[in-house]
Amino acid sequence: MPDADDIDALARSAAHGDPAALDALLVAVRPEVLRLCARFLPNREDAEEACQDTLLALANGITRFEGRSSFRTWLHRLTANRARSTYRTLRRRCRLEAGGVPVPDRADPRRTSVVAGTRLDLLDAFDAVHPDLAEVVALRDVLGLSYPEIAALLDVPVGTVKSRLHLARRQVRQRLGVDRG
């Protein structure tokens, strides 16, 4: 697998319209994208669907990569957003296929692993908070980006990242029913 500098060089070339660089970039980042999607989505097939969606969005949107942050950081943001979007799509599809039978708000622990149930609850909680807040908590707590990386990616001061993260965590805890006050 190419190192970060090689990936950044491929991304810059792809952003300037080099189709061979784009192909190489997609191949190089696919394993990491799948791993990141699996942090959000508990089912392997769902994570693979989100991975494909992310790679398609990457291919279609690479010209918008401006280099304000590292490509890896930009990719993490794209992946988090696409994984959350895939989850919403899957949840809507499930509701439609249920034919009017209500879908449970929480995962059934008898049919879902504890880890999977926790991730599904977390994704539902993300949908219940403002997208700017959900994005910050996903980037920090799920994908592990640093405050400076998130600040550069969102083009906001580190203090804004910290305040959004504080508010997001509080709202997510309330949604999950684990608010500690």
C-alpha positions in Angstrom: 0.0 0.0 0.0 1.4 3.5 -0.9 2.3 5.7 2.0 0.6 9.0 2.9 2.8 11.1 0.6 2.1 8.8 -2.3 -1.6 8.9 -1.6 -1.5 12.7 -1.4 0.4 12.9 -4.7 -2.2 10.6 -6.4 -5.0 12.7 -5.0 -3.5 15.9 -6.3 -3.0 14.3 -9.8 -6.5 12.9 -9.8 -7.9 16.3 -8.7 -6.2 17.8 -11.8 -7.9 15.2 -14.1 -5.4 12.4 -14.3 -7.6 9.2 -14.8 -4.7 6.8 -14.1 -4.0 8.5 -10.8 -7.7 8.3 -9.9 -7.8 4.6 -10.7 -4.6 4.0 -8.6 -6.0 6.2 -5.8 -9.3 4.3 -5.6 -7.5 0.9 -5.5 -5.1 2.3 -2.8 -7.7 3.7 -0.4 -10.4 1.0 -0.8 -9.2 -1.1 2.2 -9.0 1.9 4.5 -12.5 3.1 3.3 -14.0 -0.3 4.0 -12.4 -0.4 7.4 -13.8 3.0 8.3 -17.2 2.2 7.0 -17.2 -1.0 9.2 -16.7 1.3 12.2 -20.1 2.8 11.5 -22.1 -0.1 10.0 -22.2 -3.4 11.9 -23.1 -5.6 8.9 -20.3 -6.4 6.4 -22.6 -6.1 3.4 -23.8 -2.7 4.6 -20.2 -1.5 5.2 -19.3 -2.7 1.7 -22.2 -0.8 0.2 -21.1 2.4 2.1 -17.5 1.7 0.8 -18.7 1.6 -2.8 -20.8 4.7 -2.3 -17.8 6.5 -0.8 -15.5 5.5 -3.7 -18.1 6.6 -6.2 -18.4 10.0 -4.3 -14.6 10.2 -4.3 -14.4 9.6 -8.0 -17.1 12.1 -8.7 -15.9 14.7 -6.2 -12.1 14.5 -6.4 -11.9 17.8 -8.2 -13.3 19.5 -5.1 -10.3 18.3 -3.0 -8.6 21.6 -2.4 -5.6 20.4 -0.3 -6.6 22.6 2.8 -6.2 19.4 4.8 -4.4 16.2 4.0 -6.2 13.9 1.5 -6.5 11.3 4.3 -8.4 13.7 6.5 -10.7 14.8 3.6 -11.3 11.1 2.8 -12.3 10.4 6.4 -14.9 13.2 6.3 -16.2 11.9 3.0 -16.4 8.3 4.4 -18.1 9.4 7.6 -20.8 11.3 5.6 -21.3 8.5 3.1 -21.5 5.8 5.8 -24.2 7.9 7.7 -26.0 8.5 4.4 -25.9 4.7 3.6 -27.4 4.0 7.0 -30.2 6.4 6.5 -30.9 4.9 3.0 -30.9 1.3 4.5 -33.2 2.4 7.3 -35.7 4.0 4.8 -35.5 0.9 2.6 -36.2 -1.3 5.7 -39.2 0.8 6.6 -40.6 0.6 3.0 -40.1 -3.2 2.9 -41.7 -3.6 6.3 -45.0 -2.6 4.6 -46.4 -0.4 7.4 -45.2 -2.6 10.2 -43.3 -0.3 12.5 -39.5 -0.8 12.6 -38.2 -0.9 16.2 -36.4 2.3 17.4 -33.7 0.3 19.0 -32.0 -2.8 17.9 -33.4 -6.1 19.2 -30.6 -7.5 21.5 -31.8 -11.0 20.8 -31.1 -10.6 17.1 -28.3 -8.1 17.1 -24.9 -8.3 18.7 -24.2 -5.7 21.4 -21.6 -4.0 19.2 -24.0 -3.8 16.3 -26.8 -2.6 18.4 -24.6 0.1 19.9 -23.5 1.3 16.4 -27.1 1.4 15.2 -28.2 3.4 18.2 -25.2 5.7 17.7 -26.2 6.3 14.0 -29.8 7.0 15.0 -28.5 9.5 17.6 -26.3 11.1 15.0 -29.4 11.6 12.8 -31.2 13.3 15.8 -28.6 16.1 16.2 -27.7 18.9 13.8 -25.5 17.6 10.9 -22.6 19.9 11.8 -22.6 18.4 15.3 -23.0 14.9 14.1 -20.1 15.3 11.7 -17.7 16.6 14.4 -18.5 13.8 16.8 -18.2 11.2 14.0 -14.8 12.5 12.9 -13.5 12.7 16.5 -15.0 9.8 18.3 -15.6 7.2 15.6 -12.8 7.9 13.2 -10.3 9.4 15.7 -9.2 12.6 13.9 -7.4 15.2 16.0 -8.9 18.6 16.8 -6.5 20.3 14.4 -7.3 17.9 11.6 -11.0 18.5 12.1 -10.6 22.2 12.3 -8.6 22.3 9.1 -11.1 20.0 7.4 -14.1 22.1 8.4 -12.3 25.4 8.1 -13.2 26.5 11.6 -11.0 27.3 14.7 -10.1 24.5 17.0 -12.2 26.1 19.7 -15.3 25.8 17.5 -14.5 22.1 17.0 -14.2 21.6 20.8 -17.5 23.5 21.5 -19.4 21.6 18.7 -18.0 18.3 20.1 -19.1 19.1 23.6 -22.6 20.0 22.5 -22.8 17.0 20.1 -21.7 14.6 22.8 -24.2 16.0 25.2 -27.0 15.6 22.6 -25.9 12.1 21.6 -25.8 11.0 25.3 -29.3 12.4 25.8 -30.5 10.5 22.7 -28.9 7.3 23.9 -30.4 7.8 27.3 -27.0 7.9 29.1 -26.9 11.6 29.9 -24.6 12.2 32.9 -25.8 15.7 33.4 
